[in-house]
């Protein structure tokens, strides 16, 4: 699998971005590779060779990415190898899931605010604003997703 120097730089940039989202370096680079490469399906060995990381790191990262529904594999008749590919077509459900998980934290924040001393008014006001913003997002995010889908002719 050949990637250009520009593609390698972009894979690295994407890797740094996805690391910032909580992914390990190997997971992040694999996501980046599968987003950038023209080859949509790659074997473990191709991923390993292209990224220059160990087989165990690739294998562990693939397992996590499959568990989190970021990757899937396909097989080909007469070939015992697994070919891994991005599940990018499911991006909307991943975004919705991340929004929902982030919004779940507001319940804990409310509880924390209730237990805070009233003497830290400025801090408490900022925390209350954050909670209210999360509630605002929660009440509008489904509508936003629906509008976007409608704009694309999807239901």
C-alpha positions as CSV (number, residue, x, y, z in Angstrom):
1,X,0.0,0.0,0.0
2,X,1.6,3.2,-1.1
3,X,0.7,6.6,0.4
4,X,2.2,9.9,-0.7
5,X,4.2,12.1,1.5
6,X,1.3,14.5,1.6
7,X,-1.1,11.7,2.7
8,X,1.4,10.6,5.4
9,X,1.4,14.2,6.8
10,X,-2.4,14.3,6.8
11,X,-2.6,10.8,8.4
12,X,-0.3,12.2,11.2
13,X,-2.4,15.4,11.6
14,X,-5.6,13.3,11.8
15,X,-3.8,11.0,14.3
16,X,-3.0,13.9,16.5
17,X,-6.6,15.1,16.3
18,X,-8.0,11.7,17.2
19,X,-5.6,11.3,20.0
20,X,-7.0,14.5,21.4
21,X,-10.4,12.8,21.2
22,X,-9.2,10.0,23.5
23,X,-7.9,7.5,21.0
24,X,-4.5,5.8,21.4
25,X,-1.8,6.7,18.9
26,X,-2.3,3.4,17.0
27,X,-6.1,3.8,16.9
28,X,-5.8,7.4,15.8
29,X,-3.4,6.6,13.0
30,X,-5.5,3.7,11.7
31,X,-8.5,5.9,11.6
32,X,-6.5,8.5,9.8
33,X,-5.1,6.0,7.3
34,X,-8.5,4.6,6.4
35,X,-9.9,8.1,5.9
36,X,-7.0,9.2,3.6
37,X,-6.0,6.1,1.7
38,X,-7.6,5.4,-1.7
39,X,-7.6,1.7,-0.8
40,X,-10.8,1.3,1.2
41,X,-10.1,-2.1,2.6
42,X,-6.7,-3.1,4.1
43,X,-5.3,-6.1,5.8
44,X,-3.7,-6.0,9.2
45,X,-0.3,-6.4,7.5
46,X,-0.9,-3.6,5.1
47,X,-2.0,-1.3,7.9
48,X,1.1,-2.3,9.9
49,X,3.5,-1.8,7.0
50,X,2.0,1.5,5.9
51,X,2.0,3.0,9.4
52,X,5.2,1.4,10.6
53,X,3.8,0.2,13.9
54,X,4.0,-3.2,15.6
55,X,1.6,-6.0,14.7
56,X,0.4,-6.2,18.3
57,X,-0.3,-2.4,18.4
58,X,-2.3,-2.7,15.2
59,X,-4.2,-5.8,16.4
60,X,-5.1,-4.2,19.7
61,X,-6.2,-0.9,18.0
62,X,-8.3,-2.8,15.4
63,X,-10.0,-4.7,18.2
64,X,-10.9,-1.5,20.0
65,X,-12.0,0.2,16.8
66,X,-14.2,-2.8,16.0
67,X,-15.8,-2.8,19.5
68,X,-16.5,0.9,19.2
69,X,-18.1,0.3,15.8
70,X,-15.5,2.4,13.9
71,X,-14.3,-0.4,11.8
72,X,-15.6,-3.6,10.3
73,X,-13.9,-6.3,8.3
74,X,-14.8,-8.1,5.1
75,X,-13.5,-11.3,3.6
76,X,-13.0,-12.3,0.0
77,X,-13.6,-15.6,-1.6
78,X,-10.5,-17.8,-1.6
79,X,-8.6,-15.4,0.7
80,X,-8.4,-16.2,4.4
81,X,-7.3,-12.6,5.3
82,X,-9.6,-10.1,6.9
83,X,-9.8,-6.7,5.2
84,X,-10.6,-3.8,7.5
85,X,-12.5,-0.8,6.5
86,X,-13.9,2.3,8.0
87,X,-17.6,2.4,9.0
88,X,-17.8,6.1,8.0
89,X,-21.3,5.7,6.6
90,X,-22.4,5.4,10.3
91,X,-20.9,8.8,11.3
92,X,-24.3,10.3,12.2
93,X,-25.1,7.7,14.8
94,X,-21.6,8.1,16.3
95,X,-22.1,11.9,16.5
96,X,-25.5,11.5,18.1
97,X,-24.1,8.9,20.6
98,X,-21.3,11.3,21.6
99,X,-23.7,14.2,22.1
100,X,-26.0,12.0,24.2
101,X,-23.0,10.8,26.4
102,X,-21.8,14.3,26.8
103,X,-25.2,15.5,27.9
104,X,-25.5,12.8,30.5
105,X,-22.9,14.6,32.5
106,X,-25.2,17.5,33.2
107,X,-27.1,15.4,35.8
108,X,-23.8,14.9,37.7
109,X,-23.0,18.6,37.3
110,X,-26.4,19.5,38.7
111,X,-25.8,17.3,41.7
112,X,-22.3,18.9,42.2
113,X,-23.8,22.4,41.9
114,X,-26.5,21.5,44.5
115,X,-23.7,20.5,46.9
116,X,-21.4,23.4,46.3
117,X,-21.0,26.2,48.9
118,X,-23.1,29.3,48.1
119,X,-20.1,31.4,48.9
120,X,-18.5,30.8,45.5
121,X,-21.1,32.7,43.5
122,X,-19.0,33.4,40.4
123,X,-17.9,29.8,40.0
124,X,-21.5,28.5,40.7
125,X,-22.9,30.9,38.1
126,X,-20.5,29.6,35.5
127,X,-21.4,26.0,36.4
128,X,-25.1,26.8,36.2
129,X,-24.6,28.5,32.8
130,X,-22.8,25.3,31.6
131,X,-25.7,23.1,32.8
132,X,-28.3,25.4,31.2
133,X,-26.3,25.3,27.9
134,X,-26.2,21.5,28.0
135,X,-30.0,21.5,28.6
136,X,-30.4,23.9,25.7
137,X,-28.3,21.6,23.4
138,X,-30.2,18.6,24.6
139,X,-33.6,20.1,23.8
140,X,-32.4,21.2,20.3
141,X,-29.9,18.6,19.0
142,X,-32.5,16.1,17.8
143,X,-34.2,18.9,15.8
144,X,-30.8,20.0,14.4
145,X,-30.0,16.4,13.2
146,X,-33.5,16.1,11.7
147,X,-33.1,19.4,9.8
148,X,-29.8,18.3,8.5
149,X,-31.1,15.0,7.3
150,X,-34.0,16.7,5.6
151,X,-31.7,19.1,3.9
152,X,-29.9,16.0,2.4
153,X,-33.2,14.4,1.4
154,X,-32.9,11.7,4.1
155,X,-35.5,10.8,6.7
